[in-house]
Amino acid sequence: MLVLKFKFLFDFLGIFALAFGVSASGRQIYLQNIPKDELAGGYCDTPFYLLFDMNPFFDAMAKVFQGSSKCAEEVWSLLGLNIAEWSMVFFASMIGLMLVRYLLIILKGHKYN
C-alpha cells in the first residue's frame, strides 16, 4: 500500500510544517515583546497579495516576516496568552506528541510500518 511506504516521509513533512509553525509564532512573540520604537516601518498595512504582485517571492516573504509596530499589537488573549503564544503551545505540543509516539514505538520494539 502506497501510504505505508511513505509513512515516514509524511511524518517528516508533518514535523517540518510544525517546526515552521513554531518558528513563525516565535517570530510573532518576539515582535510583540520588543519596544515599538525599535520596530521598522514594516508592511502590515499592505495587503498580502499586493506584496507578492510587486516583489519576487523571497523578497515578499522577507517583508512579511519583517514586522512593524502595527503587526506587534496584541488584540486577543485567553487565560493570559495571546494567539501567537497559543500557537506556539499548540505547535510545540504536536511535535512533542509525535516524538513521544516514536519513543514508544522504539521502546516497545515494534517495527515502524
MIKOL-965228 format. One record per atom (N, C-alpha, C, O): chain; residue number from 1; residue in one letter; x negated, y, z negated; atom name. Coordinates in Angstrom, 2 decimals. Last residue first. Layout:
N
<"A", NUM, "A", <X, Y, Z>, "CA">,
...
END
This chain:
113
<"A", 113, "N", <-5.86, 0.69, -10.64>, "N">,
<"A", 113, "N", <-5.27, 0.42, -9.34>, "CA">,
<"A", 113, "N", <-3.87, 0.92, -9.27>, "C">,
<"A", 113, "N", <-3.22, 0.78, -8.23>, "O">,
<"A", 112, "Y", <-8.46, 0.14, -12.60>, "N">,
<"A", 112, "Y", <-7.68, 1.29, -12.12>, "CA">,
<"A", 112, "Y", <-7.16, 0.97, -10.72>, "C">,
<"A", 112, "Y", <-7.91, 0.97, -9.75>, "O">,
<"A", 111, "K", <-8.24, -2.57, -14.78>, "N">,
<"A", 111, "K", <-8.75, -2.02, -13.55>, "CA">,
<"A", 111, "K", <-7.86, -0.85, -13.14>, "C">,
<"A", 111, "K", <-6.65, -0.88, -13.33>, "O">,
<"A", 110, "H", <-8.58, -2.33, -18.33>, "N">,
<"A", 110, "H", <-7.78, -2.52, -17.12>, "CA">,
<"A", 110, "H", <-8.53, -1.97, -15.91>, "C">,
<"A", 110, "H", <-9.33, -1.04, -16.01>, "O">,
<"A", 109, "G", <-9.78, -2.00, -20.80>, "N">,
<"A", 109, "G", <-10.40, -2.89, -19.85>, "CA">,
<"A", 109, "G", <-9.60, -3.16, -18.59>, "C">,
<"A", 109, "G", <-9.88, -4.11, -17.87>, "O">,
<"A", 108, "K", <-9.00, -0.21, -22.65>, "N">,
<"A", 108, "K", <-8.24, -1.46, -22.60>, "CA">,
<"A", 108, "K", <-8.79, -2.43, -21.58>, "C">,
<"A", 108, "K", <-8.34, -3.57, -21.50>, "O">,
<"A", 107, "L", <-10.72, 1.92, -22.08>, "N">,
<"A", 107, "L", <-10.85, 1.20, -23.36>, "CA">,
<"A", 107, "L", <-10.10, -0.13, -23.35>, "C">,
<"A", 107, "L", <-10.54, -1.09, -23.98>, "O">,
<"A", 106, "I", <-9.82, 2.79, -19.54>, "N">,
<"A", 106, "I", <-11.18, 2.26, -19.70>, "CA">,
<"A", 106, "I", <-11.29, 1.43, -20.97>, "C">,
<"A", 106, "I", <-11.88, 0.35, -20.95>, "O">,
<"A", 105, "I", <-7.23, 3.65, -20.13>, "N">,
<"A", 105, "I", <-7.44, 2.63, -19.10>, "CA">,
<"A", 105, "I", <-8.80, 1.98, -19.27>, "C">,
<"A", 105, "I", <-8.93, 0.76, -19.17>, "O">,
<"A", 104, "L", <-7.76, 5.63, -22.02>, "N">,
<"A", 104, "L", <-7.02, 4.43, -22.42>, "CA">,
<"A", 104, "L", <-7.18, 3.31, -21.40>, "C">,
<"A", 104, "L", <-7.27, 2.14, -21.77>, "O">,
<"A", 103, "L", <-9.12, 7.47, -20.37>, "N">,
<"A", 103, "L", <-9.80, 6.89, -21.52>, "CA">,
<"A", 103, "L", <-9.10, 5.61, -21.97>, "C">,
<"A", 103, "L", <-9.75, 4.61, -22.27>, "O">,
<"A", 102, "Y", <-7.10, 8.20, -18.58>, "N">,
<"A", 102, "Y", <-8.28, 7.48, -18.10>, "CA">,
<"A", 102, "Y", <-9.03, 6.81, -19.24>, "C">,
<"A", 102, "Y", <-9.52, 5.69, -19.09>, "O">,
<"A", 101, "R", <-5.39, 9.48, -20.45>, "N">,
<"A", 101, "R", <-4.92, 8.33, -19.67>, "CA">,
<"A", 101, "R", <-6.10, 7.52, -19.14>, "C">,
<"A", 101, "R", <-6.11, 6.29, -19.24>, "O">,
<"A", 100, "V", <-6.99, 11.57, -21.25>, "N">,
<"A", 100, "V", <-6.61, 10.55, -22.24>, "CA">,
<"A", 100, "V", <-6.12, 9.30, -21.53>, "C">,
<"A", 100, "V", <-6.40, 8.18, -21.97>, "O">,
<"A", 99, "L", <-7.04, 13.00, -18.83>, "N">,
<"A", 99, "L", <-8.28, 12.43, -19.35>, "CA">,
<"A", 99, "L", <-8.00, 11.37, -20.41>, "C">,
<"A", 99, "L", <-8.71, 10.36, -20.47>, "O">,
<"A", 98, "M", <-4.35, 13.76, -18.64>, "N">,
<"A", 98, "M", <-4.93, 12.91, -17.59>, "CA">,
<"A", 98, "M", <-6.22, 12.26, -18.08>, "C">,
<"A", 98, "M", <-6.48, 11.09, -17.78>, "O">,
<"A", 97, "L", <-4.13, 15.36, -20.95>, "N">,
<"A", 97, "L", <-3.34, 14.14, -20.82>, "CA">,
<"A", 97, "L", <-3.89, 13.20, -19.74>, "C">,
<"A", 97, "L", <-3.91, 11.99, -19.93>, "O">,
<"A", 96, "G", <-5.91, 17.45, -20.25>, "N">,
<"A", 96, "G", <-6.16, 16.60, -21.42>, "CA">,
<"A", 96, "G", <-5.39, 15.30, -21.35>, "C">,
<"A", 96, "G", <-5.93, 14.24, -21.66>, "O">,
<"A", 95, "I", <-4.54, 18.58, -18.11>, "N">,
<"A", 95, "I", <-5.86, 18.00, -17.88>, "CA">,
<"A", 95, "I", <-6.20, 17.04, -19.03>, "C">,
<"A", 95, "I", <-6.72, 15.95, -18.80>, "O">,
<"A", 94, "M", <-2.30, 19.44, -19.57>, "N">,
<"A", 94, "M", <-2.12, 18.46, -18.50>, "CA">,
<"A", 94, "M", <-3.45, 17.80, -18.14>, "C">,
<"A", 94, "M", <-3.49, 16.59, -17.89>, "O">,
<"A", 93, "S", <-3.46, 21.32, -21.26>, "N">,
<"A", 93, "S", <-2.87, 20.11, -21.84>, "CA">,
<"A", 93, "S", <-2.62, 19.04, -20.77>, "C">,
<"A", 93, "S", <-2.73, 17.85, -21.07>, "O">,
<"A", 92, "A", <-4.27, 23.26, -19.40>, "N">,
<"A", 92, "A", <-5.28, 22.55, -20.20>, "CA">,
<"A", 92, "A", <-4.71, 21.28, -20.81>, "C">,
<"A", 92, "A", <-5.40, 20.26, -20.88>, "O">,
<"A", 91, "F", <-1.77, 24.11, -18.41>, "N">,
<"A", 91, "F", <-2.76, 23.51, -17.52>, "CA">,
<"A", 91, "F", <-3.79, 22.72, -18.30>, "C">,
<"A", 91, "F", <-4.15, 21.61, -17.89>, "O">,
<"A", 90, "F", <-0.51, 25.08, -20.85>, "N">,
<"A", 90, "F", <0.08, 24.02, -20.01>, "CA">,
<"A", 90, "F", <-0.98, 23.34, -19.16>, "C">,
<"A", 90, "F", <-1.08, 22.11, -19.17>, "O">,
<"A", 89, "V", <-2.29, 27.07, -21.75>, "N">,
<"A", 89, "V", <-1.95, 25.93, -22.62>, "CA">,
<"A", 89, "V", <-1.41, 24.78, -21.78>, "C">,
<"A", 89, "V", <-1.79, 23.62, -21.98>, "O">,
<"A", 88, "M", <-2.20, 28.82, -19.54>, "N">,
<"A", 88, "M", <-3.47, 28.19, -19.93>, "CA">,
<"A", 88, "M", <-3.22, 26.96, -20.80>, "C">,
<"A", 88, "M", <-3.85, 25.92, -20.61>, "O">,
<"A", 87, "S", <0.47, 29.59, -19.69>, "N">,
<"A", 87, "S", <-0.01, 28.87, -18.51>, "CA">,
<"A", 87, "S", <-1.30, 28.14, -18.83>, "C">,
<"A", 87, "S", <-1.49, 26.99, -18.43>, "O">,
<"A", 86, "W", <0.45, 30.97, -22.10>, "N">,
<"A", 86, "W", <1.24, 29.74, -22.00>, "CA">,
<"A", 86, "W", <0.81, 28.92, -20.79>, "C">,
<"A", 86, "W", <0.79, 27.69, -20.85>, "O">,
<"A", 85, "E", <-1.18, 33.10, -21.27>, "N">,
<"A", 85, "E", <-1.65, 32.20, -22.33>, "CA">,
<"A", 85, "E", <-0.86, 30.90, -22.33>, "C">,
<"A", 85, "E", <-1.44, 29.83, -22.55>, "O">,
<"A", 84, "A", <0.47, 34.29, -19.36>, "N">,
<"A", 84, "A", <-0.85, 33.79, -18.97>, "CA">,
<"A", 84, "A", <-1.39, 32.81, -20.01>, "C">,
<"A", 84, "A", <-1.99, 31.80, -19.65>, "O">,
<"A", 83, "I", <2.71, 35.05, -20.89>, "N">,
<"A", 83, "I", <2.86, 34.00, -19.88>, "CA">,
<"A", 83, "I", <1.52, 33.45, -19.41>, "C">,
<"A", 83, "I", <1.43, 32.27, -19.08>, "O">,
<"A", 82, "N", <1.67, 35.37, -24.38>, "N">,
<"A", 82, "N", <2.24, 35.87, -23.12>, "CA">,
<"A", 82, "N", <2.21, 34.75, -22.08>, "C">,
<"A", 82, "N", <1.75, 33.65, -22.35>, "O">,
<"A", 81, "L", <2.64, 34.39, -27.64>, "N">,
<"A", 81, "L", <1.78, 34.17, -26.48>, "CA">,
<"A", 81, "L", <2.45, 34.71, -25.23>, "C">,
<"A", 81, "L", <3.66, 34.54, -25.04>, "O">,
<"A", 80, "G", <4.50, 34.71, -29.67>, "N">,
<"A", 80, "G", <3.25, 35.44, -29.77>, "CA">,
<"A", 80, "G", <2.29, 35.23, -28.62>, "C">,
<"A", 80, "G", <1.22, 35.84, -28.60>, "O">,
<"A", 79, "L", <6.76, 33.33, -28.86>, "N">,
<"A", 79, "L", <6.00, 32.84, -30.01>, "CA">,
<"A", 79, "L", <4.60, 33.46, -30.07>, "C">,
<"A", 79, "L", <3.64, 32.80, -30.48>, "O">,
<"A", 78, "L", <6.43, 34.81, -25.84>, "N">,
<"A", 78, "L", <7.22, 33.82, -26.55>, "CA">,
<"A", 78, "L", <6.33, 33.24, -27.63>, "C">,
<"A", 78, "L", <5.25, 32.72, -27.34>, "O">,
<"A", 77, "S", <6.63, 37.75, -23.78>, "N">,
<"A", 77, "S", <5.93, 36.89, -24.74>, "CA">,
<"A", 77, "S", <6.93, 35.95, -25.42>, "C">,
<"A", 77, "S", <8.11, 36.26, -25.55>, "O">,
<"A", 76, "W", <6.00, 40.08, -21.23>, "N">,
<"A", 76, "W", <6.79, 38.94, -21.71>, "CA">,
<"A", 76, "W", <5.97, 38.17, -22.71>, "C">,
<"A", 76, "W", <4.78, 37.95, -22.52>, "O">,
<"A", 75, "V", <4.25, 41.99, -20.38>, "N">,
<"A", 75, "V", <5.65, 42.36, -20.45>, "CA">,
<"A", 75, "V", <6.53, 41.26, -21.03>, "C">,
<"A", 75, "V", <7.71, 41.49, -21.29>, "O">,
<"A", 74, "E", <1.23, 43.37, -20.37>, "N">,
<"A", 74, "E", <1.90, 42.22, -20.96>, "CA">,
<"A", 74, "E", <3.36, 42.59, -21.16>, "C">,
<"A", 74, "E", <3.68, 43.41, -22.02>, "O">,
<"A", 73, "E", <-0.77, 44.47, -17.67>, "N">,
<"A", 73, "E", <0.35, 44.73, -18.58>, "CA">,
<"A", 73, "E", <0.94, 43.42, -19.08>, "C">,
<"A", 73, "E", <1.13, 42.48, -18.32>, "O">,
<"A", 72, "A", <-2.71, 44.17, -15.78>, "N">,
<"A", 72, "A", <-3.03, 43.73, -17.14>, "CA">,
<"A", 72, "A", <-1.89, 43.98, -18.13>, "C">,
<"A", 72, "A", <-2.06, 43.73, -19.32>, "O">,
<"A", 71, "C", <-1.99, 45.32, -13.43>, "N">,
<"A", 71, "C", <-1.99, 43.85, -13.49>, "CA">,
<"A", 71, "C", <-2.12, 43.36, -14.93>, "C">,
<"A", 71, "C", <-1.70, 42.25, -15.25>, "O">,
<"A", 70, "K", <-2.47, 47.97, -14.01>, "N">,
<"A", 70, "K", <-1.08, 47.55, -13.86>, "CA">,
<"A", 70, "K", <-0.97, 46.02, -13.91>, "C">,
<"A", 70, "K", <0.04, 45.50, -14.39>, "O">,
<"A", 69, "S", <-5.23, 48.03, -14.01>, "N">,
<"A", 69, "S", <-4.54, 48.24, -15.28>, "CA">,
<"A", 69, "S", <-3.07, 47.84, -15.18>, "C">,
<"A", 69, "S", <-2.49, 47.39, -16.18>, "O">,
<"A", 68, "S", <-6.13, 45.21, -11.90>, "N">,
<"A", 68, "S", <-6.11, 46.63, -12.25>, "CA">,
<"A", 68, "S", <-5.36, 46.78, -13.56>, "C">,
<"A", 68, "S", <-4.91, 45.79, -14.15>, "O">,
<"A", 67, "G", <-7.87, 42.69, -9.92>, "N">,
<"A", 67, "G", <-7.02, 43.18, -11.00>, "CA">,
<"A", 67, "G", <-7.11, 44.67, -11.20>, "C">,
<"A", 67, "G", <-8.04, 45.32, -10.72>, "O">,
<"A", 66, "Q", <-9.21, 40.76, -8.35>, "N">,
<"A", 66, "Q", <-9.92, 41.91, -8.92>, "CA">,
<"A", 66, "Q", <-9.14, 42.50, -10.09>, "C">,
<"A", 66, "Q", <-9.71, 42.77, -11.14>, "O">,
<"A", 65, "F", <-7.76, 38.80, -7.10>, "N">,
<"A", 65, "F", <-8.31, 38.48, -8.42>, "CA">,
<"A", 65, "F", <-9.06, 39.64, -9.05>, "C">,
<"A", 65, "F", <-9.51, 39.52, -10.19>, "O">,
<"A", 64, "V", <-7.11, 40.12, -4.71>, "N">,
<"A", 64, "V", <-6.04, 39.60, -5.57>, "CA">,
<"A", 64, "V", <-6.55, 39.37, -6.98>, "C">,
<"A", 64, "V", <-5.87, 39.70, -7.95>, "O">,
<"A", 63, "K", <-9.61, 40.58, -3.63>, "N">,
<"A", 63, "K", <-8.82, 41.73, -4.08>, "CA">,
<"A", 63, "K", <-7.67, 41.30, -4.98>, "C">,
<"A", 63, "K", <-7.29, 42.02, -5.90>, "O">,
<"A", 62, "A", <-10.34, 37.98, -2.97>, "N">,
<"A", 62, "A", <-11.16, 38.73, -3.93>, "CA">,
<"A", 62, "A", <-10.38, 39.92, -4.48>, "C">,
<"A", 62, "A", <-10.49, 40.24, -5.66>, "O">,
<"A", 61, "M", <-8.40, 37.42, -1.04>, "N">,
<"A", 61, "M", <-8.40, 36.67, -2.30>, "CA">,
<"A", 61, "M", <-9.23, 37.38, -3.37>, "C">,
<"A", 61, "M", <-8.86, 37.38, -4.54>, "O">,
<"A", 60, "A", <-9.23, 39.22, 0.95>, "N">,
<"A", 60, "A", <-7.93, 39.40, 0.32>, "CA">,
<"A", 60, "A", <-7.85, 38.65, -1.01>, "C">,
<"A", 60, "A", <-7.30, 39.16, -1.98>, "O">,
<"A", 59, "D", <-11.67, 38.06, 1.60>, "N">,
<"A", 59, "D", <-11.63, 39.43, 1.08>, "CA">,
<"A", 59, "D", <-10.32, 39.70, 0.37>, "C">,
<"A", 59, "D", <-10.29, 40.33, -0.69>, "O">,
<"A", 58, "F", <-10.79, 35.61, 2.59>, "N">,
<"A", 58, "F", <-11.58, 35.63, 1.36>, "CA">,
<"A", 58, "F", <-11.69, 37.04, 0.77>, "C">,
<"A", 58, "F", <-11.78, 37.18, -0.45>, "O">,
<"A", 57, "F", <-9.21, 36.42, 4.92>, "N">,
<"A", 57, "F", <-8.67, 35.63, 3.82>, "CA">,
<"A", 57, "F", <-9.48, 35.79, 2.53>, "C">,
<"A", 57, "F", <-8.90, 36.07, 1.48>, "O">,
<"A", 56, "P", <-9.50, 39.92, 5.93>, "N">,
<"A", 56, "P", <-9.77, 38.48, 6.09>, "CA">,
<"A", 56, "P", <-9.39, 37.73, 4.81>, "C">,
<"A", 56, "P", <-9.27, 38.33, 3.74>, "O">,
<"A", 55, "N", <-6.70, 42.24, 5.67>, "N">,
<"A", 55, "N", <-8.05, 41.79, 5.34>, "CA">,
<"A", 55, "N", <-8.24, 40.33, 5.73>, "C">,
<"A", 55, "N", <-7.26, 39.59, 5.85>, "O">,
<"A", 54, "M", <-4.05, 42.79, 6.32>, "N">,
<"A", 54, "M", <-5.04, 43.84, 6.54>, "CA">,
<"A", 54, "M", <-6.48, 43.34, 6.38>, "C">,
<"A", 54, "M", <-7.40, 43.96, 6.91>, "O">,
<"A", 53, "D", <-2.59, 40.52, 5.65>, "N">,
<"A", 53, "D", <-2.49, 41.05, 7.01>, "CA">,
<"A", 53, "D", <-3.62, 42.03, 7.32>, "C">,
<"A", 53, "D", <-4.09, 42.09, 8.45>, "O">,
<"A", 52, "F", <-3.17, 40.21, 2.98>, "N">,
<"A", 52, "F", <-3.66, 39.19, 3.90>, "CA">,
<"A", 52, "F", <-3.51, 39.61, 5.36>, "C">,
<"A", 52, "F", <-4.22, 39.10, 6.22>, "O">,
<"A", 51, "L", <-1.92, 42.47, 1.90>, "N">,
<"A", 51, "L", <-3.36, 42.26, 1.69>, "CA">,
<"A", 51, "L", <-3.92, 41.27, 2.69>, "C">,
<"A", 51, "L", <-5.03, 41.46, 3.20>, "O">,
<"A", 50, "L", <0.71, 41.96, 2.62>, "N">,
<"A", 50, "L", <0.01, 43.06, 3.27>, "CA">,
<"A", 50, "L", <-1.50, 42.94, 3.07>, "C">,
<"A", 50, "L", <-2.27, 43.28, 3.97>, "O">,
<"A", 49, "Y", <1.55, 39.92, 0.95>, "N">,
<"A", 49, "Y", <1.41, 39.62, 2.38>, "CA">,
<"A", 49, "Y", <0.63, 40.71, 3.10>, "C">,
<"A", 49, "Y", <-0.06, 40.43, 4.08>, "O">,
<"A", 48, "F", <1.63, 41.32, -1.53>, "N">,
<"A", 48, "F", <0.72, 40.19, -1.31>, "CA">,
<"A", 48, "F", <0.49, 39.94, 0.17>, "C">,
<"A", 48, "F", <-0.65, 39.76, 0.61>, "O">,
<"A", 47, "P", <1.74, 44.89, -1.71>, "N">,
<"A", 47, "P", <2.39, 43.59, -1.51>, "CA">,
<"A", 47, "P", <1.38, 42.52, -1.08>, "C">,
<"A", 47, "P", <0.43, 42.80, -0.36>, "O">,
<"A", 46, "T", <0.03, 46.74, -4.16>, "N">,
<"A", 46, "T", <0.07, 46.34, -2.76>, "CA">,
<"A", 46, "T", <0.77, 44.99, -2.62>, "C">,
<"A", 46, "T", <0.44, 44.05, -3.34>, "O">,
<"A", 45, "D", <-0.26, 47.04, -6.84>, "N">,
<"A", 45, "D", <0.93, 47.62, -6.23>, "CA">,
<"A", 45, "D", <1.09, 47.23, -4.77>, "C">,
<"A", 45, "D", <2.17, 47.38, -4.20>, "O">,
<"A", 44, "C", <-2.71, 45.84, -7.39>, "N">,
<"A", 44, "C", <-1.49, 45.23, -7.91>, "CA">,
<"A", 44, "C", <-0.22, 45.80, -7.29>, "C">,
<"A", 44, "C", <0.80, 45.11, -7.23>, "O">,
<"A", 43, "Y", <-5.36, 46.32, -6.75>, "N">,
<"A", 43, "Y", <-4.38, 46.22, -5.67>, "CA">,
<"A", 43, "Y", <-3.08, 45.61, -6.15>, "C">,
<"A", 43, "Y", <-2.40, 44.93, -5.38>, "O">,
<"A", 42, "G", <-7.80, 48.54, -8.32>, "N">,
<"A", 42, "G", <-7.05, 47.32, -8.08>, "CA">,
<"A", 42, "G", <-6.01, 47.43, -6.99>, "C">,
<"A", 42, "G", <-5.80, 48.48, -6.39>, "O">,
<"A", 41, "G", <-9.44, 50.26, -9.84>, "N">,
<"A", 41, "G", <-8.18, 50.72, -9.27>, "CA">,
<"A", 41, "G", <-7.26, 49.57, -8.94>, "C">,
<"A", 41, "G", <-6.07, 49.61, -9.25>, "O">,
<"A", 40, "A", <-10.74, 48.37, -12.68>, "N">,
<"A", 40, "A", <-10.84, 49.09, -11.41>, "CA">,
<"A", 40, "A", <-9.45, 49.54, -10.95>, "C">,
<"A", 40, "A", <-8.44, 49.25, -11.58>, "O">,
<"A", 39, "L", <-10.93, 48.85, -16.21>, "N">,
<"A", 39, "L", <-10.41, 48.14, -15.05>, "CA">,
<"A", 39, "L", <-10.51, 49.01, -13.81>, "C">,
<"A", 39, "L", <-10.39, 50.23, -13.88>, "O">,
<"A", 38, "E", <-11.59, 50.36, -18.36>, "N">,
<"A", 38, "E", <-12.68, 49.62, -17.72>, "CA">,
<"A", 38, "E", <-12.22, 48.88, -16.48>, "C">,
<"A", 38, "E", <-13.05, 48.33, -15.75>, "O">,
<"A", 37, "D", <-9.26, 51.33, -19.42>, "N">,
<"A", 37, "D", <-10.11, 52.29, -18.71>, "CA">,
<"A", 37, "D", <-11.30, 51.61, -18.03>, "C">,
<"A", 37, "D", <-11.97, 52.23, -17.20>, "O">,
<"A", 36, "K", <-8.14, 49.16, -20.76>, "N">,
<"A", 36, "K", <-7.57, 49.56, -19.48>, "CA">,
<"A", 36, "K", <-8.45, 50.54, -18.71>, "C">,
<"A", 36, "K", <-8.39, 50.59, -17.48>, "O">,
<"A", 35, "P", <-10.34, 46.72, -22.20>, "N">,
<"A", 35, "P", <-9.71, 48.05, -22.23>, "CA">,
<"A", 35, "P", <-9.27, 48.49, -20.83>, "C">,
<"A", 35, "P", <-9.96, 48.22, -19.85>, "O">,
<"A", 34, "I", <-9.34, 43.27, -21.82>, "N">,
<"A", 34, "I", <-10.35, 44.31, -21.75>, "CA">,
<"A", 34, "I", <-9.66, 45.67, -21.75>, "C">,
<"A", 34, "I", <-8.50, 45.77, -21.34>, "O">,
<"A", 33, "N", <-7.16, 41.54, -21.87>, "N">,
<"A", 33, "N", <-7.85, 41.81, -23.12>, "CA">,
<"A", 33, "N", <-8.99, 42.82, -23.02>, "C">,
<"A", 33, "N", <-9.56, 43.19, -24.05>, "O">,
<"A", 32, "Q", <-6.15, 41.09, -19.37>, "N">,
<"A", 32, "Q", <-5.25, 41.66, -20.36>, "CA">,
<"A", 32, "Q", <-5.97, 42.06, -21.64>, "C">,
<"A", 32, "Q", <-5.43, 42.84, -22.42>, "O">,
<"A", 31, "L", <-8.28, 39.88, -18.06>, "N">,
<"A", 31, "L", <-7.83, 41.21, -17.62>, "CA">,
<"A", 31, "L", <-6.95, 41.87, -18.67>, "C">,
<"A", 31, "L", <-7.01, 43.09, -18.85>, "O">,
<"A", 30, "Y", <-8.33, 37.41, -19.46>, "N">,
<"A", 30, "Y", <-9.47, 38.33, -19.53>, "CA">,
<"A", 30, "Y", <-9.05, 39.75, -19.14>, "C">,
<"A", 30, "Y", <-9.42, 40.71, -19.81>, "O">,
<"A", 29, "I", <-5.90, 36.37, -18.60>, "N">,
<"A", 29, "I", <-6.09, 36.64, -20.03>, "CA">,
<"A", 29, "I", <-7.25, 37.61, -20.23>, "C">,
<"A", 29, "I", <-7.17, 38.52, -21.05>, "O">,
<"A", 28, "Q", <-6.54, 36.07, -15.89>, "N">,
<"A", 28, "Q", <-5.47, 36.98, -16.29>, "CA">,
<"A", 28, "Q", <-5.58, 37.33, -17.77>, "C">,
<"A", 28, "Q", <-5.36, 38.48, -18.15>, "O">,
<"A", 27, "R", <-8.57, 34.13, -16.07>, "N">,
<"A", 27, "R", <-8.87, 35.46, -15.50>, "CA">,
<"A", 27, "R", <-7.81, 36.47, -15.91>, "C">,
<"A", 27, "R", <-8.14, 37.60, -16.25>, "O">,
<"A", 26, "G", <-7.07, 32.00, -17.08>, "N">,
<"A", 26, "G", <-8.17, 32.57, -17.87>, "CA">,
<"A", 26, "G", <-8.56, 33.95, -17.38>, "C">,
<"A", 26, "G", <-8.85, 34.84, -18.17>, "O">,
<"A", 25, "S", <-5.43, 31.48, -14.93>, "N">,
<"A", 25, "S", <-4.82, 32.00, -16.16>, "CA">,
<"A", 25, "S", <-5.88, 32.58, -17.08>, "C">,
<"A", 25, "S", <-5.61, 33.55, -17.80>, "O">,
<"A", 24, "A", <-7.42, 30.59, -13.14>, "N">,
<"A", 24, "A", <-6.60, 31.75, -12.81>, "CA">,
<"A", 24, "A", <-5.94, 32.34, -14.05>, "C">,
<"A", 24, "A", <-5.89, 33.56, -14.21>, "O">,
<"A", 23, "S", <-8.46, 28.34, -14.51>, "N">,
<"A", 23, "S", <-9.32, 29.48, -14.20>, "CA">,
<"A", 23, "S", <-8.52, 30.73, -13.87>, "C">,
<"A", 23, "S", <-8.89, 31.83, -14.28>, "O">,
<"A", 22, "V", <-6.20, 26.70, -14.68>, "N">,
<"A", 22, "V", <-6.87, 27.13, -15.91>, "CA">,
<"A", 22, "V", <-7.73, 28.36, -15.62>, "C">,
<"A", 22, "V", <-7.74, 29.30, -16.41>, "O">,
<"A", 21, "G", <-5.72, 26.32, -11.94>, "N">,
<"A", 21, "G", <-4.72, 26.99, -12.77>, "CA">,
<"A", 21, "G", <-5.32, 27.50, -14.07>, "C">,
<"A", 21, "G", <-4.99, 28.60, -14.52>, "O">,
<"A", 20, "F", <-7.99, 24.86, -11.28>, "N">,
<"A", 20, "F", <-7.79, 26.17, -10.66>, "CA">,
<"A", 20, "F", <-6.76, 26.97, -11.46>, "C">,
<"A", 20, "F", <-6.91, 28.18, -11.63>, "O">,
<"A", 19, "A", <-7.42, 22.58, -12.76>, "N">,
<"A", 19, "A", <-8.59, 23.38, -13.13>, "CA">,
<"A", 19, "A", <-8.51, 24.77, -12.51>, "C">,
<"A", 19, "A", <-8.91, 25.75, -13.13>, "O">,
<"A", 18, "L", <-5.22, 21.65, -11.32>, "N">,
<"A", 18, "L", <-5.03, 22.08, -12.70>, "CA">,
<"A", 18, "L", <-6.21, 22.93, -13.18>, "C">,
<"A", 18, "L", <-6.01, 23.89, -13.92>, "O">,
<"A", 17, "A", <-6.51, 20.98, -8.93>, "N">,
<"A", 17, "A", <-5.47, 22.01, -8.92>, "CA">,
<"A", 17, "A", <-5.21, 22.54, -10.34>, "C">,
<"A", 17, "A", <-5.01, 23.74, -10.53>, "O">,
<"A", 16, "F", <-8.23, 18.95, -9.91>, "N">,
<"A", 16, "F", <-8.78, 20.15, -9.27>, "CA">,
<"A", 16, "F", <-7.76, 21.28, -9.26>, "C">,
<"A", 16, "F", <-8.11, 22.43, -9.56>, "O">,
<"A", 15, "I", <-6.39, 17.07, -10.77>, "N">,
<"A", 15, "I", <-7.26, 17.70, -11.76>, "CA">,
<"A", 15, "I", <-7.87, 18.97, -11.19>, "C">,
<"A", 15, "I", <-8.01, 19.96, -11.90>, "O">,
<"A", 14, "G", <-5.30, 16.43, -8.23>, "N">,
<"A", 14, "G", <-4.46, 16.98, -9.30>, "CA">,
<"A", 14, "G", <-5.28, 17.68, -10.36>, "C">,
<"A", 14, "G", <-4.92, 18.77, -10.81>, "O">,
<"A", 13, "L", <-7.49, 15.34, -6.93>, "N">,
<"A", 13, "L", <-6.90, 16.58, -6.41>, "CA">,
<"A", 13, "L", <-6.00, 17.24, -7.44>, "C">,
<"A", 13, "L", <-5.93, 18.47, -7.52>, "O">,
<"A", 12, "F", <-7.79, 13.06, -8.57>, "N">,
<"A", 12, "F", <-8.87, 14.05, -8.48>, "CA">,
<"A", 12, "F", <-8.33, 15.39, -7.97>, "C">,
<"A", 12, "F", <-8.68, 16.44, -8.50>, "O">,
<"A", 11, "D", <-5.38, 11.74, -8.02>, "N">,
<"A", 11, "D", <-5.67, 12.19, -9.39>, "CA">,
<"A", 11, "D", <-6.76, 13.25, -9.39>, "C">,
<"A", 11, "D", <-6.67, 14.24, -10.13>, "O">,
<"A", 10, "F", <-5.75, 11.20, -5.30>, "N">,
<"A", 10, "F", <-4.63, 12.04, -5.73>, "CA">,
<"A", 10, "F", <-4.86, 12.58, -7.14>, "C">,
<"A", 10, "F", <-4.56, 13.74, -7.42>, "O">,
<"A", 9, "L", <-7.98, 9.50, -5.45>, "N">,
<"A", 9, "L", <-8.08, 10.77, -4.74>, "CA">,
<"A", 9, "L", <-6.96, 11.72, -5.16>, "C">,
<"A", 9, "L", <-7.20, 12.91, -5.35>, "O">,
<"A", 8, "F", <-6.86, 7.34, -6.81>, "N">,
<"A", 8, "F", <-7.94, 8.09, -7.44>, "CA">,
<"A", 8, "F", <-8.12, 9.45, -6.78>, "C">,
<"A", 8, "F", <-8.37, 10.44, -7.46>, "O">,
<"A", 7, "K", <-4.96, 6.51, -4.88>, "N">,
<"A", 7, "K", <-4.53, 6.96, -6.20>, "CA">,
<"A", 7, "K", <-5.61, 7.79, -6.90>, "C">,
<"A", 7, "K", <-5.31, 8.81, -7.51>, "O">,
<"A", 6, "F", <-5.23, 5.42, -2.38>, "N">,
<"A", 6, "F", <-5.64, 6.80, -2.56>, "CA">,
<"A", 6, "F", <-5.27, 7.37, -3.93>, "C">,
<"A", 6, "F", <-5.26, 8.58, -4.11>, "O">,
<"A", 5, "K", <-4.22, 2.86, -2.60>, "N">,
<"A", 5, "K", <-5.57, 3.04, -2.12>, "CA">,
<"A", 5, "K", <-6.10, 4.45, -2.41>, "C">,
<"A", 5, "K", <-7.29, 4.63, -2.67>, "O">,
<"A", 4, "L", <-1.58, 3.29, -3.40>, "N">,
<"A", 4, "L", <-2.50, 2.67, -4.34>, "CA">,
<"A", 4, "L", <-3.96, 2.85, -3.91>, "C">,
<"A", 4, "L", <-4.84, 2.99, -4.76>, "O">,
<"A", 3, "V", <-0.48, 4.35, -1.03>, "N">,
<"A", 3, "V", <-0.55, 5.18, -2.23>, "CA">,
<"A", 3, "V", <-1.54, 4.60, -3.23>, "C">,
<"A", 3, "V", <-2.28, 5.35, -3.86>, "O">,
<"A", 2, "L", <-0.54, 2.20, 0.81>, "N">,
<"A", 2, "L", <-1.36, 3.39, 1.03>, "CA">,
<"A", 2, "L", <-1.53, 4.22, -0.24>, "C">,
<"A", 2, "L", <-2.62, 4.74, -0.49>, "O">,
<"A", 1, "M", <-0.84, -1.19, 0.00>, "N">,
<"A", 1, "M", <0.00, 0.00, 0.00>, "CA">,
<"A", 1, "M", <-0.88, 1.24, 0.00>, "C">,
<"A", 1, "M", <-1.87, 1.31, -0.74>, "O">,
END
